[in-house]
Amino acid sequence: MNYRPYSPEWSRKRYLKEALDRYIYDGVENEVIVKDLLDILFTDSQEKLAAFDKANALAYAVRHTTK
C-alpha cells in the first residue's frame, strides 16, 4: 500500500517500518516483537479505558447535578 509522501498515513507507515527494522536489525526474536506489540496495545487500551471511565463518570455527575 503506497501513500502520498509526507501524508499522515505515509508517516505512520514509515515510523512502524523503522521500528520493525530496528527489532530485526537487533536480532530480536519474533515472540519478543509480538509480546512488545501486545504490551503496547494493552497499555494503550488501559489508558484509554481509564480516560473513558473518567469522562463517563463526569457525564453522569453532570446529568445528576443539573436536575
Protein Blocks (a to p, Z undefined) as FASTA:
>chain_A
ZZdehiaklmmmmmmmmmmmmmmmnopafklmmmmmmmmmmmmmmmmmmmmmmmmmmmmm
mmmmmZZ
